[in-house]
Amino acid sequence: MNKVMTPTKEKSFFIGMKDFLKLIRFNNLMIIFMTQWLGRIFLIGPYQEWKDHFTDIGFWLLTFSTMLIAAAGYIINDYYDIKIDAVNKPKKQVVGKVMKRRVAILTHTVFNFVAIVIGLFLSKEIGTIFFFTTFWLWLYSNNLKRRAFIGNLSVAAMTSMSIFLINIYFIEHNKAVYQFGLFAFFVSIIREVIKDLEDKEGDAQFGCKTLPIIWGDKKTKQFVYVLFALFVILSALIIQRIENEYFQYYFSGLIIPAFFLMFMLHRASSVRNYHDISKWIKYYMLAGIVGMVFV
């Protein structure tokens, strides 16, 4: 006799799946997927047939393994942040509340192992990068994220690496890929510092040494302004070196909302304010990635 899933079990299954997708930051994984494929289509192979893009099994594997490493990174981060998350974001906590810690660490290990094996299958270089990345994400979650700026720098470097992997896979030195990677690096590092401002209360209770805890909000904001100035200067240099005028107009226009975000940061004073800015910066990065279409 076939077993029929009862409404209660069915509801429980979907709640569990929803929590798991929340744990691995499914929306962020989709951004990684979109970033790599837009880069592959519009930066690396704009003159190839469309069918050639989607029949490249190796690149599908690269994208899948990159997403696995990112998901594992989110899991191990939440694994070590159970107590901090209970203060900063109790409603979003999954590990230790919905998922047992041993299940979380097992899932993290399996994801990393599969990703590294795929990486080695693609090339020794990619496999080595994946191994180093998984180790660094563990070190970040276990130690570095509680140290001033080193943790922020680590996240930004890992974010930009997902774009640089495109050049590594195709063994190219496509300037546009490096330029988008630089954009992702600066936007990520600014967002990470702002997230530290948002999470300052919970971080302080558990001995974290983030910039807002060491410097205070005012000096941390000033540091973000310096990062923003560097970002604008480098963006201007990049825009001048790109011959595509549509790309120039697009990225020149992106600088305008960036100034607005800095104005929002200047006026921010509450956790809610910092949360809103962090959310808008994510959309800003997404808008920048869409700019690949114009190259």
BELMO-V498194 format. One record per pair of residues at least 12 apart in sequence whose C-alpha atoms are under 10 Angstrom apart, sorted by sequence separation. I is the first residue (numbers start at 0). J is the second residue. D is the distance in whole Angstrom. If there is no record, write none. Layout:
i=<I;I>
j=<J;J>
d=<D;D>
//
This chain:
i=<40;80;81;114;115;117;118;138;139;164;165;199;200;210;235;238;263;264;39;40;81;82;115;116;163;196;198;199;237;238;263;264;80;81;115;116;136;139;162;163;195;196;197;198;77;78;79;80;81;114;115;138;139;162;163;195;196;235;260;261;36;77;78;114;115;162;163;164;195;196;199;234;235;260;36;77;78;112;115;136;159;160;162;163;192;193;194;195;199;234;260;76;77;111;112;115;135;136;159;162;163;192;193;39;74;75;81;111;114;135;159;161;162;192;196;234;235;260;74;78;159;160;196;231;234;260;78;79;111;112;132;136;159;160;162;195;36;78;111;135;158;159;161;162;257;35;36;77;78;110;111;158;159;160;193;196;231;256;257;260;35;132;133;156;159;160;195;196;230;256;75;78;108;132;155;156;158;159;35;36;74;77;78;107;155;157;158;159;193;231;257;32;35;156;157;158;159;192;193;230;231;256;34;75;132;155;156;158;159;192;32;33;74;75;78;155;156;158;32;35;74;107;154;155;157;158;192;193;227;228;253;31;32;75;76;153;155;156;189;192;227;253;31;71;74;75;128;152;155;156;32;71;74;75;152;154;155;189;190;253;28;31;32;71;73;74;153;154;155;189;224;227;253;28;31;71;72;152;153;155;188;189;30;70;71;74;128;151;152;155;189;250;28;29;70;71;151;152;154;189;224;249;250;253;28;31;69;71;72;150;151;153;188;189;223;249;27;28;68;71;72;125;128;151;152;188;28;67;68;70;71;124;148;151;152;186;224;249;250;25;28;69;70;150;151;185;186;189;220;223;224;249;27;28;67;68;69;125;150;151;185;23;27;67;68;71;124;125;148;151;247;250;23;25;66;67;68;124;148;151;185;186;220;221;246;249;24;25;67;68;69;122;147;185;220;245;246;248;23;24;64;65;67;68;122;184;185;246;247;23;64;67;68;121;148;220;245;246;247;22;23;64;66;67;147;182;185;217;245;246;22;23;24;64;65;181;182;244;245;20;23;24;63;64;65;243;244;22;23;63;64;144;182;216;217;243;21;22;23;62;64;65;181;182;216;242;22;61;64;65;181;241;22;23;60;63;64;19;22;178;179;182;61;178;181;60;61;145;60;79;145;151;179;61;150;151;178;57;60;61;72;76;80;145;146;147;148;149;178;57;60;68;72;75;76;79;80;145;146;147;148;149;68;71;72;75;76;78;79;145;146;147;148;175;57;58;69;72;73;74;75;76;77;78;79;144;145;146;147;174;178;57;61;65;68;69;72;73;75;76;143;144;145;146;147;64;68;71;72;75;76;142;143;144;145;147;71;74;75;143;147;174;175;65;69;72;73;146;147;174;68;72;76;22;21;22;23;200;21;22;186;193;196;197;199;21;22;196;197;198;18;196;197;18;19;196;197;18;19;197;198;18;22;194;196;197;198;196;197;15;19;195;196;197;18;19;194;197;18;193;194;197;22;193;196;15;194;14;15;190;193;194;193;194;192;190;191;190;193;69;189;190;69;190;187;190;189;190;69;187;186;187;190;65;66;186;65;186;187;186;62;65;185;61;184;183;186;62;182;183;61;62;61;183;182;183;182;58;61;179;180;179;58;87;88;57;58;87;179;86;87;179;87;88;84;86;87;83;86;87;176;85;86;175;83;84;83;84;86;82;83;175;82;83;83;43;80;82;83;39;42;43;82;38;42;83;38;80;35;36;39;43;31;34;35;38;39;34;35;38;43;32;35;36;43;31;35;39;43;31;34;42;42;43;42;43;41;42;38;39;38;35;38;34;87;45;41;42;45;38;41;42;30;34;37;38;40;41;42;33;37;38;39;40;41;42;34;35;37;38;41;27;30;31;34;37;38;30;33;34;37;33;38;31;34;30>
j=<52;92;93;126;127;129;130;150;151;176;177;211;212;222;247;250;275;276;52;53;94;95;128;129;176;209;211;212;250;251;276;277;94;95;129;130;150;153;176;177;209;210;211;212;92;93;94;95;96;129;130;153;154;177;178;210;211;250;275;276;52;93;94;130;131;178;179;180;211;212;215;250;251;276;53;94;95;129;132;153;176;177;179;180;209;210;211;212;216;251;277;94;95;129;130;133;153;154;177;180;181;210;211;58;93;94;100;130;133;154;178;180;181;211;215;253;254;279;94;98;179;180;216;251;254;280;99;100;132;133;153;157;180;181;183;216;58;100;133;157;180;181;183;184;279;58;59;100;101;133;134;181;182;183;216;219;254;279;280;283;59;156;157;180;183;184;219;220;254;280;100;103;133;157;180;181;183;184;61;62;100;103;104;133;181;183;184;185;219;257;283;59;62;183;184;185;186;219;220;257;258;283;62;103;160;183;184;186;187;220;61;62;103;104;107;184;185;187;62;65;104;137;184;185;187;188;222;223;257;258;283;62;63;106;107;184;186;187;220;223;258;284;63;103;106;107;160;184;187;188;65;104;107;108;185;187;188;222;223;286;62;65;66;105;107;108;187;188;189;223;258;261;287;63;66;106;107;187;188;190;223;224;66;106;107;110;164;187;188;191;225;286;65;66;107;108;188;189;191;226;261;286;287;290;66;69;107;109;110;188;189;191;226;227;261;287;66;67;107;110;111;164;167;190;191;227;68;107;108;110;111;164;188;191;192;226;264;289;290;66;69;110;111;191;192;226;227;230;261;264;265;290;69;70;109;110;111;167;192;193;227;66;70;110;111;114;167;168;191;194;290;293;67;69;110;111;112;168;192;195;229;230;264;265;290;293;69;70;112;113;114;167;192;230;265;290;291;293;69;70;110;111;113;114;168;230;231;292;293;70;111;114;115;168;195;267;292;293;294;70;71;112;114;115;195;230;233;265;293;294;71;72;73;113;114;230;231;293;294;70;73;74;113;114;115;293;294;73;74;114;115;195;233;267;268;294;73;74;75;114;116;117;233;234;268;294;75;114;117;118;234;294;76;77;114;117;118;74;77;233;234;237;117;234;237;117;118;202;118;137;203;209;237;120;209;210;237;117;120;121;132;136;140;205;206;207;208;209;238;118;121;129;133;136;137;140;141;206;207;208;209;210;130;133;134;137;138;140;141;207;208;209;210;237;120;121;132;135;136;137;138;139;140;141;142;207;208;209;210;237;241;121;125;129;132;133;136;137;139;140;207;208;209;210;211;129;133;136;137;140;141;207;208;209;210;212;137;140;141;209;213;240;241;132;136;139;140;213;214;241;136;140;144;91;91;92;93;270;92;93;257;264;267;268;270;93;94;268;269;270;91;269;270;92;93;270;271;93;94;272;273;94;98;270;272;273;274;273;274;93;97;273;274;275;97;98;273;276;98;273;274;277;103;274;277;97;276;97;98;273;276;277;277;278;277;276;277;277;280;157;277;278;158;279;277;280;280;281;161;280;280;281;284;160;161;281;161;283;284;284;161;164;284;161;284;284;287;164;284;285;164;165;165;287;287;288;288;165;168;287;288;288;168;197;198;168;169;198;290;198;199;291;200;201;198;200;201;198;201;202;291;201;202;291;200;201;201;202;204;201;202;294;202;203;204;165;202;204;205;162;165;166;205;162;166;207;163;205;161;162;165;169;158;161;162;165;166;162;163;166;171;161;164;165;172;161;165;169;173;162;165;173;174;175;175;176;175;176;175;176;176;176;179;179;270;292;290;291;294;288;291;292;281;285;288;289;291;292;293;285;289;290;291;292;293;294;287;288;290;291;294;281;284;285;288;291;292;285;288;289;292;289;294;288;291;288>
d=<7;9;9;8;8;9;9;10;9;9;10;7;9;9;9;7;9;7;8;9;7;9;9;9;7;9;9;7;10;8;7;10;9;7;6;9;10;7;7;6;7;8;9;10;8;9;9;10;9;7;6;10;8;8;10;7;6;9;10;9;9;8;6;9;10;10;9;10;7;8;9;8;8;7;9;6;8;10;10;8;10;10;7;6;8;10;10;9;9;8;9;10;9;8;9;9;8;8;9;6;9;8;9;9;9;9;9;8;9;10;10;8;9;8;9;10;9;8;8;10;8;7;7;10;9;8;10;10;10;9;10;8;5;10;8;10;9;7;7;9;8;7;10;10;10;9;9;10;9;10;9;10;8;9;10;8;7;10;8;9;10;10;10;9;5;9;10;9;10;10;10;7;10;7;10;9;7;5;9;8;10;9;7;10;10;10;7;9;9;9;8;9;7;9;8;10;10;8;8;10;10;8;10;7;9;7;6;10;8;9;10;9;6;7;10;5;9;7;6;9;8;10;9;7;10;9;9;8;8;10;8;8;8;9;10;10;8;9;10;7;9;10;10;9;8;6;9;9;5;8;9;9;6;9;9;7;5;9;9;8;10;8;7;10;9;10;10;7;9;6;10;8;7;10;7;7;7;9;9;9;9;9;10;10;5;10;9;8;6;8;10;10;9;8;8;7;6;10;8;7;7;10;7;10;6;9;10;9;9;9;8;10;8;7;8;9;9;9;9;6;9;8;10;9;9;10;10;9;10;8;6;10;9;6;9;9;9;10;7;9;7;9;9;9;6;7;8;10;9;9;9;7;9;7;9;7;9;7;9;10;8;9;9;5;6;10;8;7;9;10;10;10;9;10;9;7;9;9;8;9;9;8;7;9;7;8;9;8;9;9;10;10;10;6;7;9;8;10;8;7;8;10;8;6;8;9;10;9;9;5;8;6;9;8;10;10;10;5;9;8;7;10;9;10;10;8;10;9;6;6;10;8;7;7;7;9;10;9;8;9;6;9;10;4;10;8;9;7;6;8;8;10;9;10;10;6;10;6;10;10;9;10;9;8;8;9;10;9;7;9;9;9;10;10;9;9;7;10;8;9;10;10;8;8;10;7;7;8;8;10;10;9;10;10;9;10;7;9;9;8;9;8;8;9;10;8;9;9;9;10;8;8;7;8;8;6;9;8;7;5;7;10;10;8;10;7;10;8;6;4;5;4;7;9;9;9;9;9;9;10;10;8;8;9;9;8;5;6;5;10;10;7;9;8;8;9;6;10;9;5;10;9;6;8;9;9;7;9;7;6;8;9;10;8;10;9;9;10;8;10;8;10;8;10;9;9;9;10;10;9;9;8;9;8;8;8;10;9;9;6;10;8;10;10;9;8;8;9;8;7;9;9;5;9;8;7;8;6;9;8;9;9;9;9;10;5;9;7;6;10;9;9;9;10;7;8;7;10;9;6;7;9;10;8;10;8;9;10;9;10;8;6;6;10;9;8;8;6;10;9;9;9;9;9;10;7;9;8;9;8;7;8;10;10;9;8;7;8;8;7;9;9;10;10;10;7;10;9;8;9;8;10;9;8;8;8;9;9;8;8;10;7;8;8;9;9;9;6;9;9;8;8;7;9;9;8;5;9;5;8;9;8;9;8;9;7;5;9;9;9;6;8;10;9;8;8;10;10;7;10;9;8;8;8;10;10;10;10;7;10;7;8;9;8;6;7;9;7;9;9;8;9;8;9;10;7;7;9;7;8;10;8;9;9;7;8;10;7;9;9;7;10;9;10;10;10;10;7;9;9;6;8;10;9;8;10;9;6;9;9;8;10;10;9;8;7;10;10;9;6;7;9;10;10;6;6;9;7;9;8;7;9;10;10;9;9>
//
